[in-house]
Amino acid sequence: MGEPPARAKTYREPYPTPPVARGWTPLDRPAERHHPGVGPVVVPGPVGLFSARGKLPSLETTQTESRQLAGRSTWRGITIAAGWLVLLFVGAYLISPASVLTLVMDDLAITEATAAALVSMPQVAATVIGIPVGIYLDRVETRAAVPAAAAVLLVGSVGDWFAASGGNVTLLIGSRLLAGVGMFVLWVVSINVASSTFPPDRRATATSVIISGYPAGYALGQLGAPRLADVVGWPAVFPVFGGAVLLLSFAFYVAVGRVSRFQSATERMTLAKFKGVVRNPNVWTVVLVTVLGYSLYMVFNSWMPTYITRRFGVSLAESGTFVALFPAVGILARPTGGWLSDRVLGQRRRPVFAASFVGATVLAALMFYSTTIAVLVAVLVLAGVFIQLQIGLMYQSIQEFVDPSAAGTAVSLASVAGWLGSFVAPVLAGELVSTAGTYAVLFVLAVGLGATGALTVWQMTESGGSRAPA
């Protein structure tokens, strides 16, 4: 028998010869050695440590790369923080009339219904222009739209100031509608930026975190607007919050420009792609889930203060304080839902949707049987946690069913659906209470919405991890 094949030579030098594989090019010796009966054998070496020139990187190079990685991570965090603050003051601007509603009605000599309509005007504008704006955002550089949208909101808020100071209700309604256009653009862009800035296993978390600034803004508006009104007068509250939005939009603009995107559109939005979105049954399933989720959220948010007052005899101010905890818990609940989906459930969305609807349904039934105000408020707060686990996932899930070039359109559809549910559910609840003559029907409606949502989630397609190929 012949001699056994020779083994590849193992070098003991401090810097062994790097292989040709993976693009490494040795400078002073070949990457292969020929051995009798074996042919070319690649000399082993710690490939990952070599530079493209075949040398180990210097300590300075390694430290530079580490600083670059840390810098990118820092800028992603700054981006989310800046977007969160933008939505914080957007939410504060939108809700501020509700916190000074008595002053608004007295100074403008308007009814409760008209005053309440002033609160909803920005959402009305968003519902009307939502889909066209979403399509437009898919065709332009969304980063540039941030300060422009904030400027539109500021112009609207300044118009609010002049209209309210002059007692012009018609102009006030118009300026609130104009501000709603800027609000909607900032909302959609914030969600798209959060989703595209982070890798897939963190997108739901990032989206949920950034939109939690919106309920925090509601809390800021409810608490801060009356105090600001004492200092500057209630008409001037609007441009204060509008100016804060514009200032923070520049910080958001700068931060977005400093981060790379993990997901971006390679082509612009086209009519064919838009048709693909509207013909996608999975998109409409998420739209239905969004309508049901926001409807359930608003049934409690709008009618529970009155129910608690009538049931337990407390003042409307006291019941409002209790119910304020319901949206406030969303500051933590929304990011928690995204984190559970990304990190615990392997990017699956359906289990969080299901837990949200099932938990809220059970808690709605428990609220009906609550006999003390302490128990009712505790269950209401817990229901707020469950319901808001899914808010944030809605906007990420719908993007996962479409091409990146249609992400803005998809988010716009979900946003319009959410605001539609927010409008319709309180009105439907009021009609049911008037017809039935009892507030117990509110819990029947809530259980019905929750059960329908759970059934919808049961048959929906998973958009995140473990999704079956189309």
URZINOR-V993438 format. One record per pair of residues at least 24 apart in sequence whose ideal C-beta (glycine too) atoms are under 10 Angstrom apart, sorted by the first residue. I is the first residue (numbers start at 1). GAP is how many residues later the second one is. If there is no record, write none. Layout:
i/gap
I/GAP
I/GAP
This chain:
i/gap
2/34
2/35
3/33
3/34
4/33
4/34
5/30
5/31
5/32
5/33
5/34
5/36
6/27
6/28
6/29
6/30
6/31
6/32
6/35
7/28
7/31
7/34
8/24
8/25
8/27
8/30
8/32
8/33
8/34
8/35
8/36
9/24
9/26
9/32
9/34
9/35
10/33
10/34
10/35
11/32
11/33
11/34
14/42
15/30
15/31
15/34
15/35
15/39
15/40
15/41
16/27
16/28
16/29
16/30
16/34
17/25
17/26
17/27
17/28
17/33
17/37
18/24
18/25
18/26
18/27
18/28
18/29
18/31
18/32
18/33
18/35
18/36
18/37
18/38
19/24
19/25
19/26
19/28
19/31
19/35
20/27
20/34
21/24
21/26
22/25
22/26
22/28
22/30
23/24
23/27
23/29
24/24
24/26
24/27
24/28
24/29
24/30
24/31
25/25
25/26
25/27
25/28
25/29
26/24
26/27
26/28
26/29
27/26
27/27
27/28
28/26
29/25
71/187
71/188
72/125
72/186
72/187
72/188
73/186
74/181
74/184
74/185
75/122
75/179
75/180
75/181
75/182
75/183
75/184
75/185
76/118
76/121
76/122
76/126
76/130
76/179
76/182
76/183
76/184
76/186
77/129
77/178
77/182
78/173
78/174
78/176
78/177
78/178
78/180
78/181
79/111
79/114
79/115
79/118
79/119
79/127
79/131
79/172
79/173
79/175
79/176
79/177
79/178
79/179
79/180
80/110
80/113
80/114
80/117
80/118
80/125
80/126
80/127
80/129
80/130
80/133
80/172
80/175
80/179
81/128
81/129
81/132
81/167
81/170
81/171
81/174
82/64
82/108
82/111
82/128
82/131
82/166
82/167
82/168
82/169
82/170
82/171
82/172
82/173
82/174
83/63
83/103
83/106
83/107
83/108
83/110
83/111
83/114
83/123
83/126
83/127
83/128
83/130
83/165
83/166
83/168
83/169
83/172
83/173
84/106
84/110
84/125
84/126
84/127
84/128
84/129
84/130
84/132
84/133
84/164
84/168
84/247
85/125
85/128
85/131
85/132
85/159
85/160
85/162
85/163
85/164
85/166
85/167
86/60
86/63
86/64
86/67
86/100
86/101
86/103
86/104
86/124
86/127
86/128
86/131
86/158
86/159
86/160
86/161
86/162
86/163
86/165
86/166
86/167
87/96
87/99
87/100
87/103
87/104
87/123
87/124
87/125
87/126
87/127
87/128
87/129
87/130
87/158
87/161
87/165
88/124
88/125
88/126
88/127
88/128
88/129
88/130
88/131
88/132
88/133
88/153
88/156
88/157
88/160
89/61
89/64
89/97
89/124
89/127
89/128
89/131
89/132
89/151
89/152
89/153
89/154
89/155
89/156
89/157
89/158
89/159
89/160
90/32
90/59
90/60
90/63
90/89
90/92
90/93
90/94
90/96
90/97
90/100
90/123
90/124
90/127
90/131
90/151
90/152
90/154
90/155
90/158
90/159
91/92
91/96
91/120
91/122
91/123
91/124
91/125
91/126
91/127
91/128
91/129
91/130
91/150
91/236
92/121
92/122
92/124
92/125
92/126
92/127
92/128
92/129
92/130
92/131
92/132
92/133
92/136
92/145
92/148
92/149
92/150
92/152
92/153
93/29
93/60
93/61
93/63
93/64
93/67
93/83
93/86
93/89
93/90
93/124
93/127
93/128
93/132
93/144
93/145
93/146
93/147
93/148
93/149
93/150
93/151
93/152
94/25
94/26
94/27
94/28
94/29
94/32
94/59
94/82
94/85
94/86
94/89
94/120
94/123
94/124
94/127
94/147
95/24
95/27
95/119
95/120
95/122
95/123
95/124
95/125
95/126
95/127
95/130
95/146
95/232
96/61
96/64
96/121
96/122
96/124
96/125
96/126
96/128
96/129
96/130
96/132
96/133
96/138
96/141
96/142
96/144
96/145
97/24
97/63
97/67
97/75
97/79
97/124
97/128
97/137
97/140
97/141
98/120
98/123
98/124
98/127
99/119
99/121
99/122
99/123
99/124
99/125
99/126
99/127
99/128
99/129
99/130
99/135
99/138
100/121
100/122
100/125
100/126
100/128
100/129
100/130
100/133
100/134
100/135
100/137
101/133
102/124
102/132
103/61
103/122
103/123
103/126
103/130
103/131
103/132
103/134
104/60
104/65
104/68
104/125
104/130
104/131
107/57
107/58
107/60
107/126
107/127
107/128
108/55
108/56
108/59
108/60
108/61
108/64
108/127
109/58
109/60
110/57
110/59
110/62
114/55
114/58
114/59
115/54
116/186
116/310
117/52
117/56
117/59
118/42
118/46
118/51
118/54
118/55
118/58
119/57
120/56
120/60
120/299
120/302
120/303
120/306
121/35
121/39
121/51
121/52
121/53
121/54
121/55
121/56
121/57
121/58
121/59
122/31
122/34
122/54
122/55
122/56
122/57
122/58
122/59
122/60
122/61
122/62
122/297
123/53
123/57
123/60
123/61
123/292
123/293
123/295
123/296
123/297
123/299
123/300
124/49
124/52
124/53
124/56
124/295
124/299
125/31
125/49
125/51
125/52
125/53
125/54
125/55
125/56
125/57
125/58
125/59
125/294
126/51
126/54
126/55
126/56
126/57
126/58
126/59
126/61
126/62
126/286
126/289
126/290
126/292
126/293
127/53
127/57
127/288
127/289
127/290
127/291
127/292
127/293
127/295
127/296
128/49
128/52
128/53
128/56
128/288
129/48
129/51
129/52
129/55
129/56
129/283
129/287
130/50
130/51
130/54
130/57
130/58
130/279
130/281
130/282
130/283
130/284
130/285
130/286
130/287
130/288
130/289
130/290
131/143
131/146
131/147
131/277
131/278
131/281
131/282
131/284
131/285
132/277
132/280
133/48
133/51
133/52
133/55
133/275
133/276
133/279
133/282
133/283
134/50
134/51
134/54
134/58
134/135
134/140
134/143
134/272
134/273
134/274
134/275
134/276
134/277
134/278
134/279
134/280
134/281
134/282
135/134
135/136
135/138
135/139
135/142
135/271
135/273
135/274
135/277
136/49
136/133
136/272
136/273
136/276
137/47
137/48
137/51
137/52
137/55
137/132
137/270
137/271
137/272
137/274
137/275
138/50
138/54
138/127
138/130
138/131
138/132
138/135
138/136
138/139
138/264
138/265
138/266
138/267
138/268
138/269
138/270
138/271
138/272
138/273
138/274
139/126
139/129
139/130
139/131
139/266
139/269
139/270
140/128
140/129
140/268
142/43
142/46
142/47
142/48
142/50
142/51
142/54
142/114
142/265
142/266
143/46
143/49
143/50
143/109
143/110
143/111
143/112
143/113
143/114
144/45
144/109
144/112
144/113
145/37
145/40
145/41
145/43
145/44
145/104
145/108
145/263
146/39
146/40
146/43
146/44
146/47
146/102
146/103
146/104
146/105
146/106
146/107
146/108
146/109
146/110
147/39
147/99
147/100
147/102
147/103
147/105
147/106
148/34
148/37
148/38
148/101
148/105
149/32
149/33
149/34
149/35
149/36
149/37
149/38
149/39
149/40
149/96
149/97
149/100
150/32
150/33
150/35
150/36
150/92
150/93
150/94
150/95
150/96
150/97
150/98
150/99
150/100
150/102
150/103
151/31
151/91
151/94
151/95
151/98
152/26
152/27
152/28
152/29
152/30
152/31
152/32
152/33
152/34
152/90
152/94
153/25
153/26
153/27
153/28
153/29
153/30
153/31
153/32
153/33
153/85
153/88
153/89
153/90
153/92
153/93
153/96
154/25
154/28
154/84
154/85
154/87
154/88
154/89
154/90
154/91
154/92
154/93
154/95
155/24
155/26
155/27
155/84
155/87
155/91
156/24
156/25
156/26
156/27
156/82
156/83
156/86
157/25
157/79
157/80
157/81
157/82
157/83
157/84
157/85
157/86
157/87
157/88
157/89
158/78
158/80
158/81
158/84
158/85
159/79
159/80
159/83
160/75
160/76
160/77
160/78
160/79
160/81
160/82
161/71
161/72
161/73
161/74
161/75
161/76
161/77
161/78
161/79
161/81
162/73
162/76
162/77
163/72
163/75
164/69
164/70
164/71
164/72
164/73
164/74
165/68
165/69
165/70
165/71
166/69
167/68
172/63
172/66
175/63
176/62
179/59
179/63
179/66
180/239
182/60
182/63
182/64
182/67
183/31
183/62
184/228
184/231
184/232
184/235
185/223
185/227
186/59
186/62
186/63
186/66
187/24
187/27
187/208
187/224
187/225
187/228
187/232
188/207
188/219
188/220
188/221
188/222
188/223
188/224
188/226
188/227
189/60
189/63
189/67
189/219
189/222
190/24
190/62
190/66
190/205
190/221
191/201
191/203
191/204
191/205
191/207
191/208
191/216
191/217
191/219
191/220
191/221
191/223
191/224
192/69
192/71
192/72
192/73
192/203
192/207
192/212
192/215
192/216
192/218
192/219
193/59
193/62
193/63
193/66
193/68
194/144
194/198
194/201
194/202
195/66
195/67
195/68
195/200
195/201
195/204
195/205
195/209
195/212
195/216
196/60
196/63
196/64
196/65
196/66
196/67
196/68
196/69
196/203
196/208
196/211
197/58
197/59
197/62
197/63
197/64
197/65
197/66
198/61
198/63
198/64
198/65
198/144
199/63
199/64
199/143
200/62
200/63
200/142
200/147
200/196
200/200
200/264
200/265
201/140
201/141
201/142
201/145
201/146
201/263
201/264
202/60
202/136
202/137
202/140
202/141
202/145
203/59
203/60
203/135
203/138
203/139
203/144
203/193
203/196
203/197
203/261
204/131
204/133
204/134
204/135
204/136
204/137
204/138
204/139
204/141
204/143
204/144
204/145
204/148
204/188
204/189
204/191
204/192
204/193
204/196
204/259
204/260
205/129
205/130
205/131
205/132
205/133
205/134
205/135
205/136
205/137
205/138
205/187
205/188
205/191
206/129
206/132
206/136
206/186
206/190
207/127
207/128
207/131
207/135
207/185
207/186
207/187
207/188
207/189
207/190
207/192
207/204
208/122
208/125
208/126
208/127
208/128
208/129
208/130
208/131
208/132
208/133
208/134
208/144
208/180
208/181
208/182
208/183
208/184
208/185
208/186
208/187
208/188
209/122
209/125
209/126
209/127
209/129
209/130
209/183
210/124
210/125
210/128
210/182
210/185
211/119
211/123
211/124
211/127
211/180
211/181
211/183
211/184
211/185
212/118
212/119
212/120
212/121
212/122
212/123
212/124
212/126
212/176
212/179
212/180
213/118
213/121
214/113
214/116
214/117
214/120
214/177
215/111
215/112
215/113
215/114
215/115
215/116
215/117
215/118
215/119
215/169
215/173
215/176
216/111
216/112
216/114
216/115
217/24
217/28
218/83
218/106
218/109
218/110
218/112
218/113
219/105
219/106
219/108
219/109
219/111
219/112
220/24
222/98
222/99
222/102
222/105
222/106
223/101
261/143
263/136
263/141
263/144
264/140
264/141
264/143
265/138
265/139
265/140
265/141
265/142
265/143
266/137
266/138
266/139
267/136
267/137
267/138
268/137
269/134
269/135
269/136
269/137
269/138
269/139
269/140
270/133
270/135
270/136
273/129
273/130
273/132
273/133
273/136
274/128
274/131
274/132
274/135
276/126
276/127
276/130
276/133
277/121
277/124
277/125
277/126
277/129
277/130
277/132
277/133
277/135
277/136
278/128
278/131
278/135
280/118
280/121
280/122
280/126
280/130
280/190
281/120
281/179
281/180
282/115
282/116
282/118
282/119
282/120
282/178
282/179
282/180
282/181
282/185
282/188
283/114
283/115
283/116
283/118
283/119
283/123
283/126
283/127
283/130
283/131
283/180
284/114
284/117
284/129
284/133
285/112
285/113
285/116
285/171
285/172
285/174
285/175
285/176
285/178
286/63
286/67
286/107
286/108
286/109
286/110
286/111
286/112
286/113
286/114
286/115
286/124
286/127
286/128
286/131
286/170
286/174
286/175
286/177
287/107
287/111
287/123
287/126
287/127
287/129
287/130
287/131
287/133
287/134
288/129
288/133
288/164
288/165
288/168
288/169
288/172
289/60
289/61
289/64
289/67
289/68
289/101
289/104
289/105
289/108
289/109
289/125
289/128
289/163
289/164
289/167
289/168
289/171
290/100
290/101
290/103
290/104
290/105
290/107
290/108
290/123
290/124
290/125
290/126
290/127
290/128
290/129
290/130
290/131
290/163
291/103
291/123
291/125
291/126
291/127
291/128
291/129
291/130
291/131
291/133
291/134
291/158
291/161
291/162
291/165
292/61
292/65
292/98
292/125
292/129
292/133
292/156
292/157
292/158
292/159
292/160
292/161
292/162
292/163
292/164
292/165
293/60
293/63
293/64
293/67
293/94
293/95
293/96
293/97
293/98
293/100
293/101
293/124
293/125
293/128
293/156
293/157
293/160
293/163
293/164
294/93
294/96
294/97
294/100
294/120
294/121
294/123
294/124
294/125
294/126
294/127
294/128
294/129
294/130
294/131
294/155
295/122
295/123
295/125
295/126
295/127
295/128
295/129
295/130
295/131
295/133
295/134
295/150
295/151
295/153
295/154
295/155
295/157
295/158
296/60
296/61
296/64
296/65
296/68
296/87
296/90
296/91
296/94
296/125
296/129
296/149
296/150
296/151
296/152
296/153
296/154
296/156
296/157
297/29
297/30
297/33
297/63
297/86
297/87
297/90
297/91
297/93
297/94
297/121
297/124
297/125
297/128
297/152
298/29
298/89
298/120
298/121
298/123
298/124
298/125
298/126
298/127
298/128
298/129
298/130
298/131
299/65
299/88
299/122
299/126
299/127
299/129
299/130
299/133
299/143
299/144
299/146
299/147
299/150
299/151
300/26
300/27
300/60
300/63
300/64
300/67
300/80
300/83
300/84
300/87
300/125
300/129
300/142
300/143
300/146
301/25
301/26
301/83
301/86
301/121
301/124
301/125
302/120
302/123
302/124
302/125
302/127
302/128
302/140
303/122
303/123
303/126
303/127
303/130
303/136
303/139
303/142
303/143
304/63
304/72
304/73
304/76
304/79
304/135
304/138
306/124
306/127
306/133
306/136
307/60
307/69
307/73
307/126
307/132
307/133
307/135
307/136
308/65
308/68
308/69
308/72
308/131
310/128
310/129
311/59
311/60
311/62
311/65
311/128
311/129
312/58
312/59
312/60
312/61
312/64
312/65
313/60
314/59
318/55
319/54
319/58
321/56
322/51
322/52
322/54
322/55
322/58
322/59
323/54
323/57
323/58
323/61
325/52
325/53
325/55
325/56
325/59
326/51
326/54
326/55
326/56
326/57
326/58
326/59
326/61
326/62
327/57
327/60
327/61
328/53
328/56
329/51
329/52
329/53
329/54
329/55
329/56
329/57
329/58
329/59
330/54
330/55
330/57
330/58
330/59
330/61
330/62
331/57
332/53
332/56
333/51
333/52
333/53
333/54
333/55
333/56
333/57
333/58
333/59
334/51
334/54
334/55
334/56
334/57
334/58
334/59
335/53
335/54
335/57
336/49
336/52
336/53
336/56
337/48
337/49
337/51
337/52
337/53
337/54
337/55
337/56
337/57
338/51
338/52
338/53
338/54
338/55
338/58
339/53
340/49
340/53
341/48
341/49
341/51
341/52
341/55
341/56
341/123
341/124
342/51
342/54
342/122
342/123
345/119
345/120
345/121
346/118
346/119
346/120
347/49
347/53
347/115
347/116
347/117
347/118
347/119
347/120
348/114
348/115
348/116
348/117
348/118
348/119
349/41
349/44
349/45
349/47
349/48
349/49
349/51
349/108
349/111
349/112
349/113
349/114
349/115
349/116
349/118
350/43
350/47
350/107
350/108
350/110
350/111
350/112
350/113
350/114
350/116
350/117
351/106
351/111
352/37
352/38
352/40
352/41
352/45
352/105
352/112
353/36
353/37
353/40
353/41
353/44
353/100
353/101
353/103
353/104
353/105
353/107
354/36
354/99
354/100
354/102
354/103
354/104
354/106
355/31
355/34
355/35
355/99
355/102
356/29
356/30
356/31
356/32
356/33
356/34
356/35
356/37
356/94
356/97
356/98
356/101
357/29
357/30
357/32
357/33
357/92
357/93
357/94
357/95
357/96
357/97
357/98
357/99
357/100
357/101
358/28
358/92
358/93
358/95
358/96
358/99
359/24
359/26
359/27
359/28
359/30
359/91
359/95
360/24
360/25
360/26
360/27
360/28
360/29
360/30
360/86
360/87
360/89
360/90
360/91
360/93
360/94
361/25
361/85
361/86
361/87
361/88
361/89
361/90
361/91
361/92
361/93
362/24
362/85
362/88
363/24
363/83
363/84
363/87
364/78
364/79
364/80
364/81
364/82
364/83
364/84
364/85
364/86
364/87
365/78
365/79
365/81
365/82
365/85
366/77
367/75
367/76
367/79
367/80
368/71
368/72
368/74
368/75
368/76
368/78
368/79
369/74
383/63
383/67
386/64
387/59
387/62
387/63
387/66
390/63
390/67
391/27
393/70
393/71
394/24
396/67
396/68
397/63
397/64
397/65
397/66
397/67
398/65
399/64
400/62
400/63
400/64
400/65
400/67
401/60
401/62
401/66
401/69
402/61
421/28
425/24
